[in-house]
Amino acid sequence: MEILPVVFAFILVILTIVLSVVGIQIILVLIEVRRSLKKFNDTLDYSQQKINQVLEPLQKLANLSSSIKVGAVVFERFMDWVDNKKKITTEKS
């Protein structure tokens, strides 16, 4: 029996074992990366919820202030309209 086919078979077995171990390690690393990304995503979701909880009252406050501004403008226009009516009635008299 020649030695060359035995050496090739031995090398083939060794390479198969090494590549199998490397493949398993890659799978384990990808699983760990998936877990880490899920934790990171959960952290981002939690942070987004907390930011929204802080921003919601501020947005309501901004809406309130803009509503007050609009109300003031409407009141001002109404008072101008009342003044114009008074001027018209005093001019006619």
Secondary structure as UniProt FT lines:
FT   HELIX           3..92
//
